[in-house]
Amino acid sequence: MSFALFLIGLTLVVIGIAWAMVTAGIPTLYIGITCLIVLGAGIMAAVSKTRTKD
């Protein structure tokens, strides 16, 4: 699976999480923190999965 495909999927997940949190009435600060954590974890997972073996 390509890195770009991982990032597209991750972007959709982060948007979905943010939308759900806004709908639930959670403060913007917590939404931003949660999205940054998910984005960071997702990028680390994408790099580890798509990295070529030495």
FENDAMO-V634644 format. One record per backbone hydrogen bond with DSSP energy under -1.0 kcal/mol. CO is the residue of the C=O (numbers start at 1). NH is the residue of the N-H. If there is no record, write none. Layout:
co=<CO & CO>
nh=<NH & NH>
This chain:
co=<2 & 3 & 4 & 5 & 6 & 7 & 8 & 9 & 10 & 11 & 12 & 13 & 14 & 15 & 16 & 17 & 18 & 19 & 20 & 21 & 22 & 27 & 28 & 29 & 30 & 31 & 32 & 33 & 34 & 35 & 36 & 37 & 38 & 39 & 40 & 41 & 42 & 43 & 44 & 45 & 46 & 47>
nh=<6 & 7 & 8 & 9 & 10 & 11 & 12 & 13 & 14 & 15 & 16 & 17 & 18 & 19 & 20 & 21 & 22 & 23 & 24 & 26 & 25 & 31 & 32 & 33 & 34 & 35 & 36 & 37 & 38 & 39 & 40 & 41 & 42 & 43 & 44 & 45 & 46 & 47 & 48 & 49 & 50 & 51>
